């Protein structure tokens, strides 16, 4: 009796997409946090929360969220905020992919 051999297809390499979780593990969170800390404090004094998420291995998305007592007149326009955040990250290997302001401002 001959053993039955099954045909096993060869396995091709599979490209695994980078998820936010995967990307986040490659970013030095302490470096980004330290670079943005000054602006986190300034925005907090005006009633805003600054947080960030990974967009790519070398880029972050900066989120500015309004608190209940946020000063709407205190928030700079999006192009200015984008420039400020990029300048803040200049000492790191990261840059800003984009900034998200409250209510799409």
CORMOUR-V108215 format. One record per residue. N is the residue number from 1. RES is the residue in three letters. PSI is psi in whole degrees, 0 to 359 (999 if undefined). OMEGA is omega in whole degrees, -180 to 180 (999 if undefined). D_LAST is the distance of its C-alpha to the last C-alpha in Angstrom with 1 decimal. Layout:
((N;RES;PSI;OMEGA;D_LAST) (N;RES;PSI;OMEGA;D_LAST))
This chain:
((1;UNK;127;179;75.9) (2;UNK;136;177;73.1) (3;UNK;147;179;69.8) (4;UNK;129;177;67.0) (5;UNK;129;177;64.3) (6;UNK;144;177;60.8) (7;UNK;119;180;58.8) (8;UNK;120;179;55.7) (9;UNK;147;177;53.0) (10;UNK;146;-179;51.8) (11;UNK;123;177;48.4) (12;UNK;151;177;46.0) (13;UNK;140;180;43.3) (14;UNK;130;178;40.1) (15;UNK;120;-179;36.7) (16;UNK;121;180;34.6) (17;UNK;146;177;30.9) (18;UNK;124;176;29.0) (19;UNK;170;178;27.1) (20;UNK;322;180;24.4) (21;UNK;316;179;27.3) (22;UNK;314;-179;29.5) (23;UNK;319;-177;27.0) (24;UNK;329;-179;26.3) (25;UNK;346;180;29.9) (26;UNK;349;-178;30.0) (27;UNK;136;176;27.4) (28;UNK;93;-175;28.7) (29;UNK;326;179;26.5) (30;UNK;321;180;28.1) (31;UNK;317;179;27.3) (32;UNK;314;179;23.6) (33;UNK;315;-180;23.6) (34;UNK;319;-179;25.6) (35;UNK;328;-177;23.4) (36;UNK;354;-174;20.2) (37;UNK;315;-179;22.2) (38;UNK;318;-178;21.8) (39;UNK;332;174;18.0) (40;UNK;318;-180;18.3) (41;UNK;318;179;20.5) (42;UNK;313;-180;18.4) (43;UNK;323;179;15.3) (44;UNK;323;180;17.8) (45;UNK;340;177;19.3) (46;UNK;7;176;16.0) (47;UNK;19;-178;15.9) (48;UNK;153;175;13.7) (49;UNK;129;176;15.2) (50;UNK;126;173;15.0) (51;UNK;169;180;16.6) (52;UNK;157;175;17.2) (53;UNK;159;179;18.9) (54;UNK;139;175;21.1) (55;UNK;326;179;20.2) (56;UNK;179;-178;23.6) (57;UNK;338;-178;26.5) (58;UNK;17;-179;25.0) (59;UNK;149;178;21.2) (60;UNK;158;172;18.7) (61;UNK;126;179;15.2) (62;UNK;128;179;13.6) (63;UNK;127;175;11.8) (64;UNK;119;-177;10.4) (65;UNK;135;-179;11.2) (66;UNK;133;172;11.4) (67;UNK;178;-177;15.1) (68;UNK;332;-179;16.7) (69;UNK;30;-177;17.1) (70;UNK;141;179;13.8) (71;UNK;101;-176;13.5) (72;UNK;324;-179;10.2) (73;UNK;344;-176;11.6) (74;UNK;344;-176;12.5) (75;UNK;128;-180;9.3) (76;UNK;160;178;9.3) (77;UNK;158;-176;7.1) (78;UNK;312;-179;6.6) (79;UNK;326;179;10.2) (80;UNK;316;179;11.6) (81;UNK;320;178;10.7) (82;UNK;314;180;12.1) (83;UNK;318;179;15.1) (84;UNK;315;-178;15.7) (85;UNK;321;176;15.8) (86;UNK;319;177;18.0) (87;UNK;320;-180;20.2) (88;UNK;325;-178;20.6) (89;UNK;1;-176;21.8) (90;UNK;329;-179;24.2) (91;UNK;0;179;27.2) (92;UNK;170;176;26.7) (93;UNK;13;-175;27.4) (94;UNK;158;175;23.8) (95;UNK;170;-179;20.6) (96;UNK;124;173;17.0) (97;UNK;309;173;16.5) (98;UNK;168;179;12.7) (99;UNK;138;176;10.1) (100;UNK;118;179;8.1) (101;UNK;161;179;5.6) (102;UNK;142;177;6.2) (103;UNK;30;176;5.6) (104;UNK;26;-179;3.8) (105;UNK;999;999;0.0))
